[in-house]
Amino acid sequence: MTPEELRIAQIFNPRAVRKRAEILEKKQRFVHYTTAQAAASIIRNKEVWMRNALCMNDYSEVQHGLDCLVDAYRENGRPLKDTLEGLFPGFCKEFEELFSSWMPALRHHTYITCVSEHQNDEDTVGRLSMWRAYGQTTGVAMVLYSAPFFADSDALNAYSRPIAYLSTDQFKREFRALVTGLAEGVELLRTLSREEVKNLLFNSFMFAGLCTKHPGYVEEKEYRVVHCPKLHPSTRLIKAVEIIGGAPQIVYKIPLQNIPDEGLTGVELPELLDRLIIGPTQHPLATYNAFVDLLNDAGVPNANEKVCVSDIPLRC
């Protein structure tokens, strides 16, 4: 990004910009905790599924954040309106009608896949809370390089954002900070068109709503890949109906294929996967051998060195 583009991003998405810089500076990795069955499917088929947020573990995956957004705007929107109306008369009514018209789609037709920030000291054992939440009888943690998640690309129309773990009151404080940042950056906003500001504010509101969770989940340290097919259709994500836990549901599949001409690289398994940790299981050796073979077949080099078995003492 140019310095001007960075400043604009800092105004509209301050938390995401800070987290991106922090993770890239530390070269921090991400990790996807899942079942052994799902991990095997990812490796074999070279694709990751995005599920409707309504079908995820926490029924309020997007409801909590969108409710917080509505409350914050209702209580603290006046200074924001003053700033925007000073730039573009009639802007706020127009924006409110636009965003309100998309709220049902955001609530009911948002598809996500989740990763967590991975710590170096978790390389051999993983994270106990995540094994408990996602491991079932045999869990797998796929440790991934983070750079591809920050690719400046619209190739998939799926975008990664950090989760903010906020109560309603904490969200309101963040919202007030956004309002202050817009007021302080008003001279820069004058260089933008009405439509540009509308799109930037829409995306700011959308990701704030879709990527906020209850603070009780903070230990997950989640990053979320978000796709809203009604808002941003994709020609590359694969829509399908799959049976998950006995229930048929629509999923969108992310092909793990580079699209270098459109700025998407590093997503193919041999370059994306750093290591694979097998969680507590009754059959550690058999599971280890199976995943080494799967990774070999997927073209991942030194597969036997990338797979390890967690020795964390958790009952299966």
Backbone hydrogen bonds in HBPLUS format (Angstrom, degrees):
<---DONOR---> <-ACCEPTOR-->    atom                        ^
c    i                          cat <-CA-CA->   ^        H-A-AA   ^      H-
h    n   atom  resd res      DA  || num        DHA   H-A  angle D-A-AA Bond
n    s   type  num  typ     dist DA aas  dist angle  dist       angle   num
A0006-LEU N   A0002-THR O   2.87 MM   4  6.14 158.3  1.91 159.4 166.1     1
A0007-ARG N   A0003-PRO O   2.99 MM   4  6.18 157.8  2.04 144.4 150.0     2
A0008-ILE N   A0004-GLU O   3.00 MM   4  6.28 155.8  2.06 148.7 155.2     3
A0009-ALA N   A0005-GLU O   2.94 MM   4  6.18 158.5  1.99 146.9 152.8     4
A0010-GLN N   A0006-LEU O   2.87 MM   4  6.14 152.1  1.95 149.4 157.5     5
A0011-ILE N   A0007-ARG O   3.04 MM   4  6.30 139.7  2.21 140.9 151.1     6
A0011-ILE N   A0008-ILE O   3.15 MM   3  5.12 125.9  2.46  93.6 107.5     7
A0012-PHE N   A0008-ILE O   3.10 MM   4  6.41 164.3  2.13 155.5 157.9     8
A0013-ASN N   A0009-ALA O   2.72 MM   4  5.46 152.7  1.79 149.3 157.0     9
A0017-VAL N   A0013-ASN O   3.10 MM   4  6.27 162.4  2.13 160.3 165.4    10
A0018-ARG N   A0014-PRO O   3.07 MM   4  6.23 161.7  2.10 149.1 153.9    11
A0019-LYS N   A0015-ARG O   2.96 MM   4  6.18 167.1  1.98 156.7 160.1    12
A0020-ARG N   A0016-ALA O   2.94 MM   4  6.01 158.8  1.99 146.1 152.3    13
A0021-ALA N   A0017-VAL O   3.09 MM   4  6.24 168.0  2.10 149.4 152.2    14
A0022-GLU N   A0018-ARG O   3.00 MM   4  6.19 159.1  2.05 148.4 154.5    15
A0023-ILE N   A0019-LYS O   2.95 MM   4  6.09 164.5  1.97 153.4 156.7    16
A0024-LEU N   A0020-ARG O   2.97 MM   4  6.09 167.8  1.98 155.7 159.4    17
A0025-GLU N   A0021-ALA O   2.95 MM   4  5.94 155.4  2.01 143.9 151.1    18
A0026-LYS N   A0022-GLU O   3.11 MM   4  6.23 157.8  2.16 142.9 148.5    19
A0027-LYS N   A0023-ILE O   2.88 MM   4  5.75 114.3  2.32 133.7 150.5    20
A0028-GLN N   A0023-ILE O   2.99 MM   5  5.14 153.4  2.06 147.3 151.6    21
A0118-HIS N   A0029-ARG O   2.86 MM  89  5.36 165.0  1.88 150.1 144.9    22
A0030-PHE N   A0144-LEU O   2.89 MM 114  5.10 158.9  1.94 151.3 155.7    23
A0144-LEU N   A0030-PHE O   2.67 MM 114  5.10 163.3  1.70 142.1 148.1    24
A0031-VAL N   A0116-SER O   2.77 MM  85  5.17 136.8  1.95 142.2 154.1    25
A0116-SER N   A0031-VAL O   2.75 MM  85  5.17 153.0  1.82 142.7 151.8    26
A0032-HIS N   A0142-MET O   2.90 MM 110  5.08 156.5  1.95 133.0 139.9    27
A0142-MET N   A0032-HIS O   2.97 MM 110  5.08 168.4  1.98 136.9 137.3    28
A0034-THR N   A0140-VAL O   2.93 MM 106  5.50 159.5  1.97 159.4 166.2    29
A0140-VAL N   A0034-THR O   2.82 MM 106  5.50 164.7  1.84 155.6 156.4    30
A0039-ALA N   A0035-THR O   2.94 MM   4  6.19 162.2  1.97 153.4 158.6    31
A0036-ALA N   A0138-THR O   3.00 MM 102  5.75 148.1  2.10 154.5 147.1    32
A0040-ALA N   A0036-ALA O   2.91 MM   4  6.05 160.2  1.94 148.9 154.0    33
A0041-SER N   A0037-GLN O   3.09 MM   4  6.33 150.8  2.17 142.3 150.1    34
A0042-ILE N   A0038-ALA O   2.94 MM   4  6.26 155.0  2.00 149.9 156.5    35
A0043-ILE N   A0039-ALA O   3.03 MM   4  6.31 163.7  2.06 153.8 157.1    36
A0044-ARG N   A0040-ALA O   2.87 MM   4  5.96 167.1  1.88 150.7 155.1    37
A0045-ASN N   A0041-SER O   2.89 MM   4  5.74 166.3  1.91 147.8 152.4    38
A0046-LYS N   A0042-ILE O   2.79 MM   4  5.25 121.9  2.13 130.5 142.9    39
A0256-LEU N   A0046-LYS O   2.96 MM 210  5.34 177.1  1.96 137.0 136.1    40
A0048-VAL N   A0254-ILE O   3.00 MM 206  5.04 151.4  2.09 132.6 140.3    41
A0254-ILE N   A0048-VAL O   2.67 MM 206  5.04 171.7  1.68 155.0 156.7    42
A0050-MET N   A0252-TYR O   2.65 MM 202  5.03 145.4  1.76 145.5 157.9    43
A0252-TYR N   A0050-MET O   3.00 MM 202  5.03 159.0  2.05 140.2 147.1    44
A0051-ARG N   A0112-ILE O   3.01 MM  61  5.52 144.3  2.14 153.9 142.8    45
A0112-ILE N   A0051-ARG O   2.88 MM  61  5.52 159.7  1.92 148.1 147.0    46
A0055-CYS N   A0052-ASN O   2.84 MM   3  5.51 158.9  1.89 122.0 128.8    47
A0053-ALA N   A0110-THR O   2.90 MM  57  5.91 160.5  1.94 165.8 165.1    48
A0056-MET N   A0053-ALA O   3.26 MM   3  5.29 169.8  2.28 107.1 109.9    49
A0061-GLU N   A0058-ASP O   3.06 MM   3  5.48 135.7  2.26 133.5 128.5    50
A0064-HIS N   A0060-SER O   3.43 MM   4  5.52 171.7  2.44 125.9 128.0    51
A0066-LEU N   A0062-VAL O   3.14 MM   4  6.29 167.7  2.15 157.1 160.7    52
A0067-ASP N   A0063-GLN O   2.93 MM   4  6.05 156.9  1.99 151.9 158.3    53
A0068-CYS N   A0064-HIS O   2.96 MM   4  6.20 157.6  2.01 148.6 155.1    54
A0069-LEU N   A0065-GLY O   2.93 MM   4  6.16 153.1  2.00 146.1 153.5    55
A0070-VAL N   A0066-LEU O   3.05 MM   4  6.29 160.9  2.08 147.9 151.7    56
A0071-ASP N   A0067-ASP O   3.05 MM   4  6.29 167.0  2.07 153.0 156.3    57
A0072-ALA N   A0068-CYS O   2.89 MM   4  6.04 163.2  1.92 152.0 157.0    58
A0073-TYR N   A0069-LEU O   2.96 MM   4  6.10 163.9  1.99 152.8 156.9    59
A0074-ARG N   A0070-VAL O   3.00 MM   4  6.11 155.6  2.06 146.2 153.3    60
A0075-GLU N   A0071-ASP O   3.04 MM   4  6.22 155.0  2.11 149.3 155.1    61
A0076-ASN N   A0072-ALA O   2.78 MM   4  5.64 151.0  1.86 148.5 156.6    62
A0077-GLY N   A0073-TYR O   2.98 MM   4  4.56 118.2  2.38 131.3 129.5    63
A0081-LYS N   A0077-GLY O   2.87 MM   4  6.11 158.5  1.92 158.1 164.7    64
A0082-ASP N   A0078-ARG O   2.93 MM   4  6.22 155.5  1.99 152.9 159.9    65
A0083-THR N   A0079-PRO O   3.10 MM   4  6.36 159.0  2.15 146.7 150.8    66
A0084-LEU N   A0080-LEU O   3.03 MM   4  6.28 170.3  2.04 156.8 159.0    67
A0085-GLU N   A0081-LYS O   2.77 MM   4  5.75 161.9  1.80 152.2 157.8    68
A0086-GLY N   A0082-ASP O   3.09 MM   4  6.09 142.4  2.24 135.5 144.8    69
A0087-LEU N   A0084-LEU O   3.07 MM   3  5.14 134.1  2.29  96.0 108.6    70
A0088-PHE N   A0084-LEU O   2.81 MM   4  6.05 172.2  1.81 160.0 161.9    71
A0091-PHE N   A0088-PHE O   2.99 MM   3  5.43 147.6  2.09 146.8 145.2    72
A0095-PHE N   A0091-PHE O   2.81 MM   4  6.05 155.2  1.87 153.7 161.9    73
A0096-GLU N   A0092-CYS O   2.79 MM   4  5.92 167.7  1.81 155.2 158.4    74
A0097-GLU N   A0093-LYS O   3.07 MM   4  6.19 161.8  2.10 146.8 151.3    75
A0098-LEU N   A0094-GLU O   3.10 MM   4  6.28 153.8  2.17 141.2 148.7    76
A0099-PHE N   A0095-PHE O   2.84 MM   4  6.09 174.2  1.84 165.6 164.9    77
A0100-SER N   A0096-GLU O   2.92 MM   4  5.89 162.4  1.95 146.7 152.6    78
A0101-SER N   A0097-GLU O   3.10 MM   4  6.10 147.2  2.21 136.8 144.8    79
A0102-TRP N   A0099-PHE O   3.04 MM   3  5.26 137.7  2.23 101.6 113.4    80
A0103-MET N   A0100-SER O   3.28 MM   3  5.17 149.4  2.38  97.1 105.8    81
A0106-LEU N   A0102-TRP O   3.02 MM   4  6.30 158.4  2.07 157.2 164.1    82
A0107-ARG N   A0103-MET O   2.94 MM   4  6.13 158.1  1.99 157.1 162.7    83
A0108-HIS N   A0104-PRO O   3.00 MM   4  6.04 158.7  2.05 147.6 152.9    84
A0109-HIS N   A0105-ALA O   2.75 MM   4  5.08 144.6  1.87 141.1 146.5    85
A0111-TYR N   A0227-HIS O   2.85 MM 116  5.13 173.2  1.86 161.3 162.6    86
A0227-HIS N   A0111-TYR O   2.81 MM 116  5.13 148.8  1.91 156.7 161.6    87
A0113-THR N   A0225-VAL O   3.09 MM 112  5.31 143.7  2.22 139.5 149.4    88
A0225-VAL N   A0113-THR O   2.87 MM 112  5.31 176.7  1.88 168.9 169.7    89
A0115-VAL N   A0223-TYR O   2.97 MM 108  5.30 171.0  1.97 160.4 162.2    90
A0223-TYR N   A0115-VAL O   2.76 MM 108  5.30 166.0  1.77 145.9 147.9    91
A0117-GLU N   A0221-LYS O   2.88 MM 104  5.58 150.8  1.96 148.1 155.8    92
A0122-GLU N   A0119-GLN O   2.96 MM   3  5.42 160.9  2.00 116.2 121.1    93
A0123-ASP N   A0120-ASN O   3.21 MM   3  5.62 163.9  2.23 119.5 119.8    94
A0126-GLY N   A0122-GLU O   2.90 MM   4  4.56 148.6  2.00 122.3 130.6    95
A0130-MET N   A0127-ARG O   3.01 MM   3  5.45 125.0  2.33 109.1 123.0    96
A0131-TRP N   A0127-ARG O   3.03 MM   4  6.38 154.1  2.10 156.6 164.9    97
A0132-ARG N   A0128-LEU O   3.03 MM   4  6.29 162.2  2.06 155.6 160.3    98
A0133-ALA N   A0129-SER O   3.05 MM   4  6.21 147.1  2.16 136.5 145.4    99
A0134-TYR N   A0130-MET O   2.86 MM   4  5.82 162.3  1.89 151.8 155.6   100
A0135-GLY N   A0131-TRP O   2.81 MM   4  4.60 144.6  1.94 129.1 134.4   101
A0279-GLY N   A0139-GLY O   2.71 MM 140  4.82 165.2  1.74 145.2 144.2   102
A0141-ALA N   A0277-ILE O   2.81 MM 136  5.00 163.5  1.83 150.3 155.9   103
A0277-ILE N   A0141-ALA O   2.85 MM 136  5.00 165.8  1.87 150.5 153.1   104
A0143-VAL N   A0275-ARG O   2.91 MM 132  5.21 153.4  1.98 151.3 157.7   105
A0274-ASP N   A0143-VAL O   2.80 MM 131  5.49 162.1  1.83 148.3 152.7   106
A0275-ARG N   A0143-VAL O   3.44 MM 132  5.21 159.0  2.48 128.0 131.3   107
A0145-TYR N   A0272-LEU O   2.96 MM 127  5.54 160.6  2.00 156.2 162.7   108
A0149-PHE N   A0146-SER O   2.94 MM   3  5.61 143.7  2.08 124.0 133.9   109
A0150-PHE N   A0147-ALA O   2.96 MM   3  5.55 159.6  2.00 119.8 126.3   110
A0151-ALA N   A0148-PRO O   3.29 MM   3  5.21 163.6  2.32 108.6 107.6   111
A0153-SER N   A0151-ALA O   2.93 MM   2  5.44 127.5  2.21 106.7  91.0   112
A0159-TYR N   A0226-VAL O   2.94 MM  67  5.29 152.7  2.02 144.3 147.4   113
A0226-VAL N   A0159-TYR O   2.81 MM  67  5.29 168.3  1.83 142.7 144.3   114
A0161-ARG N   A0224-ARG O   2.88 MM  63  5.44 148.9  1.98 147.6 157.4   115
A0224-ARG N   A0161-ARG O   2.83 MM  63  5.44 173.9  1.84 164.0 163.2   116
A0163-ILE N   A0222-GLU O   2.99 MM  59  5.55 162.0  2.02 155.7 150.3   117
A0164-ALA N   A0211-CYS O   2.93 MM  47  6.33 160.8  1.97 149.0 153.8   118
A0213-LYS N   A0164-ALA O   2.88 MM  49  6.24 156.4  1.94 149.0 156.3   119
A0166-LEU N   A0213-LYS O   2.92 MM  47  6.24 132.4  2.15 163.8 177.8   120
A0171-PHE N   A0167-SER O   2.85 MM   4  6.04 157.2  1.90 153.1 159.3   121
A0172-LYS N   A0168-THR O   3.08 MM   4  6.36 150.9  2.17 142.5 150.0   122
A0173-ARG N   A0169-ASP O   3.16 MM   4  6.53 147.0  2.27 143.4 151.4   123
A0174-GLU N   A0170-GLN O   3.09 MM   4  6.46 155.9  2.15 148.3 154.5   124
A0175-PHE N   A0171-PHE O   2.82 MM   4  6.10 153.4  1.89 151.2 159.6   125
A0176-ARG N   A0172-LYS O   2.92 MM   4  6.17 153.8  1.99 144.8 151.3   126
A0177-ALA N   A0173-ARG O   3.06 MM   4  6.35 145.2  2.18 140.6 150.1   127
A0178-LEU N   A0174-GLU O   3.01 MM   4  6.39 148.1  2.11 145.2 153.7   128
A0179-VAL N   A0175-PHE O   2.96 MM   4  6.31 157.8  2.00 151.1 156.8   129
A0180-THR N   A0176-ARG O   2.93 MM   4  6.17 157.7  1.98 146.3 152.0   130
A0181-GLY N   A0177-ALA O   2.92 MM   4  6.13 158.4  1.96 146.5 152.5   131
A0182-LEU N   A0178-LEU O   2.97 MM   4  6.25 153.4  2.04 151.3 158.0   132
A0183-ALA N   A0179-VAL O   3.08 MM   4  6.36 157.9  2.13 147.3 153.1   133
A0184-GLU N   A0180-THR O   2.91 MM   4  6.16 158.6  1.96 153.2 159.2   134
A0185-GLY N   A0181-GLY O   2.98 MM   4  6.04 136.4  2.18 137.9 149.2   135
A0186-VAL N   A0183-ALA O   3.41 MM   3  5.24 159.9  2.45 106.9 105.9   136
A0188-LEU N   A0185-GLY O   3.03 MM   3  5.46 123.9  2.36 108.9 122.4   137
A0189-LEU N   A0185-GLY O   3.05 MM   4  6.37 154.0  2.12 150.3 158.6   138
A0190-ARG N   A0186-VAL O   3.04 MM   4  6.30 133.6  2.27 141.4 152.6   139
A0191-THR N   A0188-LEU O   3.03 MM   3  5.54 153.8  2.10 111.1 118.9   140
A0192-LEU N   A0189-LEU O   3.00 MM   3  5.33 161.4  2.04 111.2 117.2   141
A0197-VAL N   A0193-SER O   3.06 MM   4  6.36 165.6  2.08 156.9 159.5   142
A0198-LYS N   A0194-ARG O   2.95 MM   4  6.16 155.8  2.01 146.7 154.4   143
A0199-ASN N   A0195-GLU O   2.90 MM   4  6.09 160.4  1.94 149.7 154.1   144
A0200-LEU N   A0196-GLU O   2.95 MM   4  6.15 160.8  1.98 149.4 155.0   145
A0201-LEU N   A0197-VAL O   2.90 MM   4  6.04 163.0  1.93 151.3 155.7   146
A0202-PHE N   A0198-LYS O   2.90 MM   4  5.99 155.1  1.96 144.3 152.0   147
A0203-ASN N   A0199-ASN O   2.99 MM   4  6.18 166.6  2.01 150.0 152.8   148
A0204-SER N   A0200-LEU O   2.98 MM   4  6.13 152.7  2.05 141.9 150.2   149
A0205-PHE N   A0201-LEU O   2.91 MM   4  6.11 166.0  1.93 153.8 156.3   150
A0206-MET N   A0202-PHE O   2.81 MM   4  5.97 164.2  1.83 152.8 158.2   151
A0207-PHE N   A0203-ASN O   2.97 MM   4  6.03 176.6  1.97 151.3 152.2   152
A0208-ALA N   A0204-SER O   3.06 MM   4  6.07 149.3  2.16 139.9 149.1   153
A0209-GLY N   A0205-PHE O   2.93 MM   4  6.12 155.1  2.00 150.7 156.7   154
A0210-LEU N   A0206-MET O   2.87 MM   4  6.08 159.6  1.91 152.1 158.4   155
A0211-CYS N   A0207-PHE O   2.92 MM   4  5.52 134.4  2.13 136.7 144.7   156
A0217-TYR N   A0214-HIS O   3.10 MM   3  6.06 173.3  2.10 131.4 132.9   157
A0218-VAL N   A0215-PRO O   3.19 MM   3  5.33 162.0  2.23 118.5 117.7   158
A0220-GLU N   A0217-TYR O   2.95 MM   3  5.88 167.3  1.96 131.9 136.1   159
A0221-LYS N   A0218-VAL O   3.16 MM   3  5.85 151.9  2.25 120.2 125.7   160
A0231-LEU N   A0228-CYS O   2.99 MM   3  5.46 133.5  2.21 112.4 124.8   161
A0232-HIS N   A0228-CYS O   2.76 MM   4  5.79 177.3  1.76 170.7 171.5   162
A0238-ILE N   A0253-LYS O   3.01 MM  15  4.84 165.1  2.04 134.6 138.0   163
A0253-LYS N   A0238-ILE O   2.78 MM  15  4.84 159.4  1.82 131.0 137.6   164
A0240-ALA N   A0251-VAL O   2.98 MM  11  5.50 156.7  2.03 158.5 160.7   165
A0251-VAL N   A0240-ALA O   2.79 MM  11  5.50 162.8  1.82 166.0 170.2   166
A0242-GLU N   A0249-GLN O   2.94 MM   7  5.66 159.8  1.98 165.6 161.1   167
A0249-GLN N   A0242-GLU O   2.91 MM   7  5.66 150.4  2.00 152.8 161.6   168
A0244-ILE N   A0247-ALA O   2.98 MM   3  5.32 169.8  1.99 140.2 137.4   169
A0247-ALA N   A0244-ILE O   3.06 MM   3  5.32 166.7  2.07 113.4 116.1   170
A0257-GLN N   A0255-PRO O   2.87 MM   2  5.47 133.5  2.09 104.4  90.3   171
A0259-ILE N   A0264-LEU O   2.73 MM   5  4.91 154.1  1.79 142.9 151.9   172
A0262-GLU N   A0259-ILE O   2.94 MM   3  5.68 157.1  1.99 123.5 130.6   173
A0264-LEU N   A0259-ILE O   3.17 MM   5  4.91 162.6  2.20 129.7 124.3   174
A0263-GLY N   A0260-PRO O   3.09 MM   3  4.94 166.6  2.11 109.2 108.3   175
A0271-GLU N   A0268-GLU O   2.97 MM   3  5.81 141.0  2.12 129.4 138.5   176
A0272-LEU N   A0268-GLU O   2.90 MM   4  5.73 139.3  2.07 146.4 154.4   177
A0273-LEU N   A0269-LEU O   3.05 MM   4  5.54 175.9  2.05 147.2 148.3   178
A0276-LEU N   A0306-LYS O   2.79 MM  30  6.00 160.7  1.83 154.0 151.8   179
A0308-CYS N   A0276-LEU O   2.98 MM  32  6.43 154.5  2.04 162.3 167.9   180
A0278-ILE N   A0308-CYS O   2.79 MM  30  6.15 166.9  1.81 157.6 162.0   181
A0310-SER N   A0278-ILE O   2.74 MM  32  5.80 171.7  1.75 161.1 164.0   182
A0287-THR N   A0283-HIS O   3.06 MM   4  6.12 159.5  2.10 152.4 158.7   183
A0288-TYR N   A0284-PRO O   2.86 MM   4  5.99 156.9  1.92 147.8 154.7   184
A0289-ASN N   A0285-LEU O   2.94 MM   4  6.17 170.1  1.95 155.8 157.4   185
A0290-ALA N   A0286-ALA O   3.01 MM   4  6.17 155.4  2.08 143.3 150.3   186
A0291-PHE N   A0287-THR O   3.05 MM   4  6.28 161.9  2.08 152.1 155.7   187
A0292-VAL N   A0288-TYR O   3.00 MM   4  6.23 154.1  2.07 153.8 161.5   188
A0293-ASP N   A0289-ASN O   3.10 MM   4  6.30 160.1  2.14 146.9 151.6   189
A0294-LEU N   A0290-ALA O   2.96 MM   4  6.25 157.9  2.01 146.2 152.9   190
A0295-LEU N   A0291-PHE O   2.93 MM   4  6.04 162.3  1.97 147.1 151.1   191
A0296-ASN N   A0292-VAL O   2.93 MM   4  6.10 155.6  1.99 146.5 153.8   192
A0297-ASP N   A0293-ASP O   2.92 MM   4  6.15 163.7  1.94 153.2 157.1   193
A0298-ALA N   A0294-LEU O   3.02 MM   4  6.25 134.9  2.23 136.1 148.7   194
A0300-VAL N   A0295-LEU O   2.94 MM   5  5.27 161.7  1.97 158.6 153.0   195
A0299-GLY N   A0296-ASN O   3.01 MM   3  5.21 160.8  2.05 108.6 113.8   196
A0305-GLU N   A0302-ASN O   3.01 MM   3  5.48 139.9  2.18 109.7 120.8   197
A0306-LYS N   A0302-ASN O   3.23 MM   4  6.54 130.2  2.49 142.8 156.5   198
A0306-LYS N   A0303-ALA O   3.04 MM   3  5.07 137.3  2.23  99.1 111.5   199
A0314-LEU N   A0312-ILE O   2.93 MM   2  5.92 121.0  2.28 116.6 100.1   200
